[in-house]
Amino acid sequence: MQKTSAICSVLLLLLPLGNAAAQDAAKPQEAVKPTEASKAQEPPAHYYHLDFLLQELGVDGKPVNSRSYTTILSTDPRDPYMSIRTGSRVPVVTSAKQTDPAGERPETQYQYLNVGVTIGARGAREIGTQLAIHLNADESRLAPVSPAAPAAVDPVIRQNSWEAIVLIPIGKPTIVFSSDTLESKGRTQLVVTAIPLQ
């Protein structure tokens, strides 16, 4: 009787251990942490020389004005956002009043408007022989003033703004954005060329 009691006691003590082992086996395996070997499988970062050409085309489709901008972009996802900014601040009269009865010392207040070009890129990655880039571009300029317009007329600012993920064949100039010009039948377009750096 004592022998049977001892065997039952041992079995009761081993029962929780068996349940714990079964539960551990039933648990899904934890996510494997990245190791140095998996990090080594990440593609190496490559650097590209990017040429941006902003063109204004006439009615005949030929360039009448062009501006170029250059930068370097990496395919490393840890690299920051790339940005190019260039432009001018245009003064616009917001109020004018005379400070004395004779009107010899007018007091004029101005507001400054930014015009120019801003180009930004991020998230570059290689897809075969092409480069995918999240690209945004903003171009603003003063509209031409008619010779018949009064001298004190406020300036009109024309603006083009684009943003998209673009796919550029490496080494080949590619038109990524294009739009009609508002004051004429011409067009404005942005051409990008990506050249790999060795």
Residue pairs with C-beta under 8 A, 6 or more apart in sequence:
43 75
43 126
45 74
45 75
45 76
45 79
46 74
46 75
46 126
46 196
46 197
47 72
47 73
47 74
47 75
47 196
47 197
48 72
48 73
48 74
48 75
48 124
48 131
48 170
48 194
48 195
48 196
48 197
49 70
49 72
49 194
49 195
49 196
49 197
50 70
50 71
50 72
50 73
50 121
50 192
50 193
50 194
50 195
51 68
51 69
51 70
51 173
51 192
51 193
51 195
52 68
52 69
52 70
52 71
52 84
52 119
52 137
52 190
52 191
52 192
53 66
53 67
53 68
53 173
53 190
53 191
53 192
53 193
54 66
54 67
54 68
54 69
54 117
54 137
54 139
54 188
54 189
54 190
54 191
55 63
55 65
55 66
55 188
55 189
55 190
55 191
56 63
56 64
56 65
56 66
56 181
56 186
56 187
56 188
57 63
57 64
57 181
57 186
57 187
57 188
57 189
58 64
58 184
58 186
59 184
59 185
59 186
61 187
64 186
67 117
69 84
69 86
69 117
69 119
71 82
71 84
71 121
72 82
72 197
73 79
73 82
73 121
73 124
73 133
73 194
74 124
75 124
75 125
75 126
75 131
77 123
77 125
80 122
81 120
81 121
81 122
82 120
82 121
82 122
83 118
83 119
83 120
83 121
84 117
84 118
84 119
84 120
85 116
85 117
85 118
85 119
86 116
86 117
87 114
87 115
87 116
87 117
87 118
87 140
88 114
88 115
88 116
89 112
89 113
89 114
89 115
90 112
90 113
90 114
90 115
90 142
90 155
90 157
91 110
91 111
91 112
92 110
92 111
92 112
92 113
92 154
92 155
93 108
93 109
93 110
93 152
93 154
94 109
94 110
94 111
95 108
95 109
96 106
96 107
96 108
96 109
97 106
97 107
98 105
98 106
98 107
99 105
99 106
99 107
113 155
113 157
114 140
115 140
115 141
115 142
115 157
116 139
116 140
116 141
117 137
117 138
117 139
118 136
118 137
118 138
118 139
119 135
119 136
119 137
119 138
119 190
120 135
120 136
120 137
121 133
121 134
121 135
121 136
122 133
122 134
123 132
123 133
123 134
123 165
124 131
124 132
124 133
125 131
125 132
126 132
126 170
127 167
129 169
129 170
130 167
130 168
130 169
130 170
131 167
131 168
131 170
131 194
132 165
132 166
132 167
132 168
133 165
133 166
133 168
133 194
134 164
134 165
135 162
135 163
135 164
135 165
135 166
135 176
135 192
136 161
136 162
136 163
136 164
137 160
137 161
137 162
137 163
137 177
137 190
138 159
138 160
138 161
138 162
139 159
139 160
139 161
139 188
139 190
140 157
140 158
140 159
140 160
141 157
141 158
142 155
142 156
142 157
142 158
143 155
143 156
143 157
143 158
143 182
143 183
144 183
145 153
145 155
158 181
158 182
158 183
160 177
160 179
160 188
162 176
162 177
162 179
162 190
164 176
164 177
166 174
166 176
166 192
168 174
168 176
168 192
168 193
168 194
170 194
170 195
170 196
171 193
171 194
171 195
171 196
172 193
173 191
173 192
173 193
174 191
174 192
174 193
175 189
175 190
175 191
176 190
176 191
176 192
177 189
177 190
178 187
178 188
178 189
178 190
179 187
179 188
179 189
180 186
180 187
180 188
181 187
181 188
